Each structure stands twice: as structure tokens, then as C-alpha cells.
Amino acid sequence: MRARLRCAAIVLAGLAQAAPPLALAALGGDVASVQADGAHMKASVRPETSVAGYTVQEMTLPSGTVVREYVSPAGKVFAVGWNGPTMPDLRQTLGTYFEQYTAAASAPHLGHRHLTVRQPDLVVQSNGRPRAFYGRAYVPSLVPPNVSIDDLQ
């Protein structure tokens, strides 16, 4: 019996070491989370693109949906955007802001295709219908100066 317990403990310890660390940073997280986000969503990640005042990390999901993570010079994801035939995994995309989003989204609102959540520390705009979804989310306090939200898609 002891040998079985010892063997099981060794196997569990090995599995824990072999498992990749959980990194659900996304919105509000570090740029280092982009690779983890891509792996979680089984997406292909393109090299980053530099734009005046920020960089864009873009990944394409197997469904064809494109998710963009906007990263400030401080290395924080201040906004995310998506468009494509399916919605991305918003729990992964919104990271720690997901619970705040779901609480706000559950409040009564007009329409089924359009949702806007506007709070002091989170803005989410989501639109679409099957095979044509798009949206963006950002944290106003993390948006770098001189960056226009209207330029983020």
C-alpha cells in the first residue's frame, strides 16, 4: 500500500512539473502572456507590429477569428480587439476583467447583437452575428497618452 501511495505521489509530482504554468494575463497583463494566450487558444501568433506609442500582437484562431492585443511601452496589454466568424474565448482574452464583464453584461440591455459595457476601469464593445463578430475592450487607465481609442480595432 505504501509503495502505491509513493508511486502515485511521484507521478502527480511529475505531472505538476510537466504542465505549463497557467498564465491568463491578456487584458491588463504583461506582454509575456501573448504566447500563453496564443497557446491556450491554439492560435498562430504573428510577430509584433510597432505603431506610434504601442505595439500590436496579433493571433489567428483556428476558426479564422483574429485577436489583437495592444501593448503599451510599459509592456502592459491595455486593449484587445477581435473580428471573425466566431467569438474568441473572452475568459482568456479579458483575463482578470472577465468577471467584471460578465457581471455588467448580465444587466438588462437593448439588442442581442450589440453590447457595450462602459465602466471607469473597463470598456467593452461587442457586435455581431454568427460568422461576423467583432469587438474591442480596453482599460482606460492603461491606455498610453497620445493613443486614440478610435485607432484600435
MARPA-966114 format. One record per residue (C-alpha): x, y, z; residue number from 0. Coordinates in Angstrom, 2 decimals. Example, Ala and Ser with C-alpha at 12.3 -4.5 7.8 and 13.67 -1.06 7.14 Angstrom:
BEGIN
<rec><px>12.30</px><py>-4.50</py><pz>7.80</pz><koldo>0</koldo></rec>
<rec><px>13.67</px><py>-1.06</py><pz>7.14</pz><koldo>1</koldo></rec>
END
This chain:
BEGIN
<rec><px>0.00</px><py>0.00</py><pz>0.00</pz><koldo>0</koldo></rec>
<rec><px>2.79</px><py>2.42</py><pz>0.89</pz><koldo>1</koldo></rec>
<rec><px>4.55</px><py>1.64</py><pz>-2.38</pz><koldo>2</koldo></rec>
<rec><px>1.39</px><py>2.51</py><pz>-4.32</pz><koldo>3</koldo></rec>
<rec><px>0.97</px><py>5.81</py><pz>-2.47</pz><koldo>4</koldo></rec>
<rec><px>4.62</px><py>6.69</py><pz>-3.04</pz><koldo>5</koldo></rec>
<rec><px>4.31</px><py>5.82</py><pz>-6.73</pz><koldo>6</koldo></rec>
<rec><px>1.14</px><py>7.93</py><pz>-7.07</pz><koldo>7</koldo></rec>
<rec><px>2.85</px><py>10.86</py><pz>-5.33</pz><koldo>8</koldo></rec>
<rec><px>5.81</px><py>10.63</py><pz>-7.72</pz><koldo>9</koldo></rec>
<rec><px>3.52</px><py>10.50</py><pz>-10.77</pz><koldo>10</koldo></rec>
<rec><px>1.48</px><py>13.51</py><pz>-9.57</pz><koldo>11</koldo></rec>
<rec><px>4.63</px><py>15.50</py><pz>-8.84</pz><koldo>12</koldo></rec>
<rec><px>5.94</px><py>14.72</py><pz>-12.32</pz><koldo>13</koldo></rec>
<rec><px>2.68</px><py>15.77</py><pz>-13.94</pz><koldo>14</koldo></rec>
<rec><px>2.65</px><py>19.04</py><pz>-12.00</pz><koldo>15</koldo></rec>
<rec><px>6.17</px><py>19.83</py><pz>-13.19</pz><koldo>16</koldo></rec>
<rec><px>5.38</px><py>18.88</py><pz>-16.78</pz><koldo>17</koldo></rec>
<rec><px>2.26</px><py>21.05</py><pz>-17.00</pz><koldo>18</koldo></rec>
<rec><px>2.85</px><py>24.53</py><pz>-18.40</pz><koldo>19</koldo></rec>
<rec><px>2.22</px><py>27.37</py><pz>-15.95</pz><koldo>20</koldo></rec>
<rec><px>-1.20</px><py>28.96</py><pz>-16.17</pz><koldo>21</koldo></rec>
<rec><px>-0.80</px><py>32.48</py><pz>-17.49</pz><koldo>22</koldo></rec>
<rec><px>-4.11</px><py>34.17</py><pz>-18.10</pz><koldo>23</koldo></rec>
<rec><px>-2.92</px><py>37.73</py><pz>-18.36</pz><koldo>24</koldo></rec>
<rec><px>-4.46</px><py>39.09</py><pz>-21.58</pz><koldo>25</koldo></rec>
<rec><px>-6.16</px><py>42.45</py><pz>-20.92</pz><koldo>26</koldo></rec>
<rec><px>-4.18</px><py>44.23</py><pz>-18.22</pz><koldo>27</koldo></rec>
<rec><px>-1.42</px><py>41.60</py><pz>-18.25</pz><koldo>28</koldo></rec>
<rec><px>2.18</px><py>41.58</py><pz>-19.41</pz><koldo>29</koldo></rec>
<rec><px>3.31</px><py>41.23</py><pz>-22.99</pz><koldo>30</koldo></rec>
<rec><px>4.89</px><py>37.92</py><pz>-21.96</pz><koldo>31</koldo></rec>
<rec><px>1.37</px><py>36.47</py><pz>-21.76</pz><koldo>32</koldo></rec>
<rec><px>0.77</px><py>36.75</py><pz>-25.50</pz><koldo>33</koldo></rec>
<rec><px>2.47</px><py>33.43</py><pz>-26.26</pz><koldo>34</koldo></rec>
<rec><px>0.48</px><py>31.76</py><pz>-23.46</pz><koldo>35</koldo></rec>
<rec><px>-2.73</px><py>33.30</py><pz>-24.81</pz><koldo>36</koldo></rec>
<rec><px>-1.92</px><py>32.01</py><pz>-28.29</pz><koldo>37</koldo></rec>
<rec><px>-1.18</px><py>28.52</py><pz>-27.00</pz><koldo>38</koldo></rec>
<rec><px>-4.37</px><py>28.44</py><pz>-24.92</pz><koldo>39</koldo></rec>
<rec><px>-6.49</px><py>29.48</py><pz>-27.91</pz><koldo>40</koldo></rec>
<rec><px>-4.49</px><py>27.24</py><pz>-30.30</pz><koldo>41</koldo></rec>
<rec><px>-3.74</px><py>30.33</py><pz>-32.39</pz><koldo>42</koldo></rec>
<rec><px>-0.92</px><py>31.24</py><pz>-34.70</pz><koldo>43</koldo></rec>
<rec><px>0.86</px><py>34.31</py><pz>-33.34</pz><koldo>44</koldo></rec>
<rec><px>2.33</px><py>36.83</py><pz>-35.77</pz><koldo>45</koldo></rec>
<rec><px>5.39</px><py>38.92</py><pz>-34.97</pz><koldo>46</koldo></rec>
<rec><px>4.53</px><py>42.15</py><pz>-33.21</pz><koldo>47</koldo></rec>
<rec><px>3.92</px><py>45.34</py><pz>-35.16</pz><koldo>48</koldo></rec>
<rec><px>5.10</px><py>48.69</py><pz>-33.83</pz><koldo>49</koldo></rec>
<rec><px>2.74</px><py>51.64</py><pz>-34.09</pz><koldo>50</koldo></rec>
<rec><px>3.30</px><py>55.14</py><pz>-32.70</pz><koldo>51</koldo></rec>
<rec><px>3.07</px><py>54.73</py><pz>-28.93</pz><koldo>52</koldo></rec>
<rec><px>2.32</px><py>50.98</py><pz>-28.72</pz><koldo>53</koldo></rec>
<rec><px>2.81</px><py>47.55</py><pz>-30.30</pz><koldo>54</koldo></rec>
<rec><px>0.22</px><py>45.13</py><pz>-31.62</pz><koldo>55</koldo></rec>
<rec><px>0.40</px><py>41.38</py><pz>-31.07</pz><koldo>56</koldo></rec>
<rec><px>-1.92</px><py>39.58</py><pz>-33.49</pz><koldo>57</koldo></rec>
<rec><px>-3.05</px><py>35.98</py><pz>-33.38</pz><koldo>58</koldo></rec>
<rec><px>-5.33</px><py>34.00</py><pz>-35.66</pz><koldo>59</koldo></rec>
<rec><px>-7.53</px><py>31.33</py><pz>-34.11</pz><koldo>60</koldo></rec>
<rec><px>-8.23</px><py>28.04</py><pz>-35.92</pz><koldo>61</koldo></rec>
<rec><px>-11.74</px><py>29.39</py><pz>-36.67</pz><koldo>62</koldo></rec>
<rec><px>-10.24</px><py>32.32</py><pz>-38.58</pz><koldo>63</koldo></rec>
<rec><px>-11.04</px><py>34.88</py><pz>-35.90</pz><koldo>64</koldo></rec>
<rec><px>-8.24</px><py>37.41</py><pz>-35.41</pz><koldo>65</koldo></rec>
<rec><px>-7.43</px><py>38.65</py><pz>-31.91</pz><koldo>66</koldo></rec>
<rec><px>-5.19</px><py>41.68</py><pz>-31.42</pz><koldo>67</koldo></rec>
<rec><px>-3.53</px><py>42.60</py><pz>-28.13</pz><koldo>68</koldo></rec>
<rec><px>-2.37</px><py>46.22</py><pz>-27.86</pz><koldo>69</koldo></rec>
<rec><px>0.70</px><py>46.61</py><pz>-25.66</pz><koldo>70</koldo></rec>
<rec><px>1.91</px><py>49.85</py><pz>-24.09</pz><koldo>71</koldo></rec>
<rec><px>5.59</px><py>50.85</py><pz>-23.92</pz><koldo>72</koldo></rec>
<rec><px>5.42</px><py>49.72</py><pz>-20.26</pz><koldo>73</koldo></rec>
<rec><px>4.69</px><py>46.17</py><pz>-21.51</pz><koldo>74</koldo></rec>
<rec><px>1.03</px><py>46.04</py><pz>-20.41</pz><koldo>75</koldo></rec>
<rec><px>-1.87</px><py>44.89</py><pz>-22.60</pz><koldo>76</koldo></rec>
<rec><px>-4.11</px><py>47.96</py><pz>-22.48</pz><koldo>77</koldo></rec>
<rec><px>-6.63</px><py>46.85</py><pz>-25.11</pz><koldo>78</koldo></rec>
<rec><px>-7.76</px><py>43.81</py><pz>-27.09</pz><koldo>79</koldo></rec>
<rec><px>-9.76</px><py>43.60</py><pz>-30.29</pz><koldo>80</koldo></rec>
<rec><px>-11.28</px><py>40.77</py><pz>-32.31</pz><koldo>81</koldo></rec>
<rec><px>-13.07</px><py>40.11</py><pz>-35.56</pz><koldo>82</koldo></rec>
<rec><px>-14.05</px><py>36.96</py><pz>-37.37</pz><koldo>83</koldo></rec>
<rec><px>-16.54</px><py>34.16</py><pz>-37.77</pz><koldo>84</koldo></rec>
<rec><px>-16.58</px><py>33.19</py><pz>-34.07</pz><koldo>85</koldo></rec>
<rec><px>-16.18</px><py>34.95</py><pz>-30.74</pz><koldo>86</koldo></rec>
<rec><px>-12.82</px><py>34.40</py><pz>-29.05</pz><koldo>87</koldo></rec>
<rec><px>-12.60</px><py>32.87</py><pz>-25.59</pz><koldo>88</koldo></rec>
<rec><px>-13.45</px><py>36.04</py><pz>-23.67</pz><koldo>89</koldo></rec>
<rec><px>-12.36</px><py>34.48</py><pz>-20.38</pz><koldo>90</koldo></rec>
<rec><px>-8.86</px><py>34.22</py><pz>-21.86</pz><koldo>91</koldo></rec>
<rec><px>-8.99</px><py>37.48</py><pz>-23.82</pz><koldo>92</koldo></rec>
<rec><px>-10.30</px><py>39.64</py><pz>-20.97</pz><koldo>93</koldo></rec>
<rec><px>-8.23</px><py>37.88</py><pz>-18.29</pz><koldo>94</koldo></rec>
<rec><px>-8.87</px><py>39.28</py><pz>-14.83</pz><koldo>95</koldo></rec>
<rec><px>-11.53</px><py>41.63</py><pz>-16.21</pz><koldo>96</koldo></rec>
<rec><px>-13.77</px><py>38.75</py><pz>-17.33</pz><koldo>97</koldo></rec>
<rec><px>-15.82</px><py>38.58</py><pz>-14.12</pz><koldo>98</koldo></rec>
<rec><px>-16.42</px><py>42.33</py><pz>-14.20</pz><koldo>99</koldo></rec>
<rec><px>-17.52</px><py>42.00</py><pz>-17.85</pz><koldo>100</koldo></rec>
<rec><px>-19.97</px><py>39.14</py><pz>-17.17</pz><koldo>101</koldo></rec>
<rec><px>-21.50</px><py>40.99</py><pz>-14.23</pz><koldo>102</koldo></rec>
<rec><px>-22.05</px><py>44.10</py><pz>-16.35</pz><koldo>103</koldo></rec>
<rec><px>-23.21</px><py>42.11</py><pz>-19.39</pz><koldo>104</koldo></rec>
<rec><px>-25.88</px><py>40.34</py><pz>-17.37</pz><koldo>105</koldo></rec>
<rec><px>-27.63</px><py>43.66</py><pz>-16.69</pz><koldo>106</koldo></rec>
<rec><px>-30.62</px><py>44.36</py><pz>-18.97</pz><koldo>107</koldo></rec>
<rec><px>-29.61</px><py>45.95</py><pz>-22.28</pz><koldo>108</koldo></rec>
<rec><px>-31.16</px><py>46.55</py><pz>-25.68</pz><koldo>109</koldo></rec>
<rec><px>-30.49</px><py>44.24</py><pz>-28.58</pz><koldo>110</koldo></rec>
<rec><px>-28.88</px><py>40.83</py><pz>-28.85</pz><koldo>111</koldo></rec>
<rec><px>-26.16</px><py>41.67</py><pz>-31.35</pz><koldo>112</koldo></rec>
<rec><px>-24.69</px><py>44.71</py><pz>-29.65</pz><koldo>113</koldo></rec>
<rec><px>-23.30</px><py>45.05</py><pz>-26.15</pz><koldo>114</koldo></rec>
<rec><px>-21.46</px><py>47.99</py><pz>-24.62</pz><koldo>115</koldo></rec>
<rec><px>-20.04</px><py>47.89</py><pz>-21.12</pz><koldo>116</koldo></rec>
<rec><px>-18.73</px><py>51.26</py><pz>-20.02</pz><koldo>117</koldo></rec>
<rec><px>-17.23</px><py>51.43</py><pz>-16.55</pz><koldo>118</koldo></rec>
<rec><px>-14.43</px><py>53.60</py><pz>-15.15</pz><koldo>119</koldo></rec>
<rec><px>-11.87</px><py>50.79</py><pz>-15.40</pz><koldo>120</koldo></rec>
<rec><px>-13.27</px><py>48.68</py><pz>-18.27</pz><koldo>121</koldo></rec>
<rec><px>-14.89</px><py>49.39</py><pz>-21.63</pz><koldo>122</koldo></rec>
<rec><px>-16.13</px><py>46.53</py><pz>-23.84</pz><koldo>123</koldo></rec>
<rec><px>-17.86</px><py>46.99</py><pz>-27.18</pz><koldo>124</koldo></rec>
<rec><px>-19.06</px><py>43.82</py><pz>-28.86</pz><koldo>125</koldo></rec>
<rec><px>-21.14</px><py>43.38</py><pz>-32.00</pz><koldo>126</koldo></rec>
<rec><px>-22.01</px><py>40.70</py><pz>-34.47</pz><koldo>127</koldo></rec>
<rec><px>-23.95</px><py>37.73</py><pz>-35.57</pz><koldo>128</koldo></rec>
<rec><px>-22.86</px><py>34.20</py><pz>-36.50</pz><koldo>129</koldo></rec>
<rec><px>-19.83</px><py>34.29</py><pz>-38.85</pz><koldo>130</koldo></rec>
<rec><px>-19.36</px><py>38.06</py><pz>-38.33</pz><koldo>131</koldo></rec>
<rec><px>-18.28</px><py>39.04</py><pz>-34.82</pz><koldo>132</koldo></rec>
<rec><px>-16.15</px><py>42.00</py><pz>-33.85</pz><koldo>133</koldo></rec>
<rec><px>-15.37</px><py>43.94</py><pz>-30.75</pz><koldo>134</koldo></rec>
<rec><px>-12.79</px><py>45.54</py><pz>-28.52</pz><koldo>135</koldo></rec>
<rec><px>-12.10</px><py>46.00</py><pz>-24.85</pz><koldo>136</koldo></rec>
<rec><px>-9.76</px><py>48.39</py><pz>-23.10</pz><koldo>137</koldo></rec>
<rec><px>-8.77</px><py>49.67</py><pz>-19.69</pz><koldo>138</koldo></rec>
<rec><px>-8.88</px><py>53.49</py><pz>-19.83</pz><koldo>139</koldo></rec>
<rec><px>-6.25</px><py>53.93</py><pz>-17.11</pz><koldo>140</koldo></rec>
<rec><px>-3.75</px><py>51.77</py><pz>-19.06</pz><koldo>141</koldo></rec>
<rec><px>-4.14</px><py>53.49</py><pz>-22.44</pz><koldo>142</koldo></rec>
<rec><px>-0.89</px><py>55.35</py><pz>-23.19</pz><koldo>143</koldo></rec>
<rec><px>-1.07</px><py>59.10</py><pz>-23.67</pz><koldo>144</koldo></rec>
<rec><px>-1.43</px><py>60.21</py><pz>-27.29</pz><koldo>145</koldo></rec>
<rec><px>-3.15</px><py>56.94</py><pz>-28.27</pz><koldo>146</koldo></rec>
<rec><px>-6.63</px><py>57.31</py><pz>-29.74</pz><koldo>147</koldo></rec>
<rec><px>-9.05</px><py>54.53</py><pz>-28.87</pz><koldo>148</koldo></rec>
<rec><px>-10.67</px><py>55.08</py><pz>-32.27</pz><koldo>149</koldo></rec>
<rec><px>-7.48</px><py>53.76</py><pz>-33.91</pz><koldo>150</koldo></rec>
<rec><px>-7.84</px><py>50.39</py><pz>-32.15</pz><koldo>151</koldo></rec>
<rec><px>-9.88</px><py>47.77</py><pz>-33.98</pz><koldo>152</koldo></rec>
END
